[in-house]
Amino acid sequence: MIGFNPGFAYLGDLDKKLRIPRLSKPRINLLPGSVGIAENRTGIYPFGGPGGWNILGRTPLKLFDDNKENPFLIKQDMRVKFDPITKKEFESFN
């Protein structure tokens, strides 16, 4: 499912052991690529801006690019896997 922002990807249901509520007061400015969880969902913020989810980390991938023929990186029914990378790898990714 594509979320409230172009390219915001809702990623399936979370195991009940991982579920936590949204923040009572949203953050003012998340960094692009922030990965968060709230209730039973995981999501990736494609742009900077406000957000009320609990942030677990970030991805260097650009999730939305309106200059491309198909601007959405993540598509319906796609399986997404997160692998750890170093800060140096993150910074040199793009």
C-alpha positions as CSV (number, residue, x, y, z in Angstrom):
1,M,0.0,0.0,0.0
2,I,1.3,3.5,-0.8
3,G,0.9,5.9,2.1
4,F,0.2,9.5,2.9
5,N,3.2,10.7,1.0
6,P,4.3,9.8,-2.6
7,G,6.5,6.7,-2.2
8,F,5.7,6.1,1.5
9,A,5.5,2.3,1.6
10,Y,3.4,0.5,4.2
11,L,5.2,-2.9,4.6
12,G,2.9,-5.6,5.8
13,D,1.8,-6.7,9.2
14,L,4.3,-6.9,12.2
15,D,4.5,-9.8,14.6
16,K,2.5,-9.0,17.7
17,K,5.7,-9.0,19.8
18,L,7.0,-6.0,17.8
19,R,3.9,-3.8,17.8
20,I,4.2,-0.5,19.6
21,P,1.9,2.5,19.4
22,R,2.5,5.7,17.4
23,L,4.3,8.5,19.3
24,S,1.9,10.7,21.3
25,K,3.8,13.7,19.8
26,P,5.1,13.4,16.3
27,R,8.7,14.4,15.5
28,I,9.0,17.6,13.5
29,N,11.5,16.6,10.9
30,L,12.5,13.1,10.1
31,L,15.4,12.3,7.7
32,P,14.5,10.9,4.3
33,G,14.7,7.1,4.3
34,S,13.7,6.8,7.9
35,V,12.3,3.3,8.7
36,G,9.6,3.2,11.4
37,I,7.1,1.1,13.1
38,A,3.7,1.9,14.5
39,E,0.9,-0.4,15.7
40,N,1.0,-3.3,13.2
41,R,2.9,-1.7,10.3
42,T,6.4,-0.9,9.2
43,G,6.9,2.1,6.9
44,I,9.6,4.0,5.1
45,Y,9.5,7.8,4.9
46,P,10.6,8.8,1.4
47,F,11.1,12.5,2.3
48,G,12.1,14.6,5.3
49,G,9.2,16.0,7.3
50,P,7.0,15.2,10.3
51,G,6.3,11.7,11.4
52,G,4.7,9.9,14.4
53,W,6.2,6.5,14.0
54,N,9.0,4.9,16.1
55,I,12.2,5.1,14.0
56,L,14.4,2.0,13.8
57,G,17.0,3.2,11.2
58,R,17.3,4.6,7.7
59,T,17.8,3.4,4.1
60,P,19.9,5.2,1.6
61,L,17.5,4.1,-1.2
62,K,15.5,6.8,-3.0
63,L,11.9,5.6,-2.7
64,F,10.3,8.1,-5.0
65,D,11.7,9.8,-8.1
66,D,9.2,11.7,-10.2
67,N,11.8,12.0,-13.0
68,K,11.6,8.3,-13.7
69,E,8.9,6.7,-15.9
70,N,7.9,4.6,-12.9
71,P,8.6,6.9,-9.9
72,F,7.9,4.3,-7.1
73,L,10.8,2.0,-6.1
74,I,8.7,-0.3,-3.9
75,K,5.7,-1.9,-5.6
76,Q,2.7,-3.8,-4.4
77,D,3.5,-7.4,-3.3
78,M,7.2,-6.8,-3.3
79,R,9.2,-8.4,-0.5
80,V,11.5,-6.0,1.3
81,K,14.4,-7.1,3.4
82,F,16.7,-4.8,5.5
83,D,20.4,-5.6,5.7
84,P,22.8,-3.7,8.0
85,I,25.4,-1.5,6.3
86,T,28.1,0.8,7.7
87,K,27.8,4.5,7.9
88,K,30.5,4.7,5.2
89,E,28.5,2.5,2.9
90,F,25.3,4.5,3.6
91,E,27.1,7.8,2.8
92,S,28.6,6.5,-0.4
93,F,25.4,4.7,-1.7
94,N,24.1,7.5,-3.9
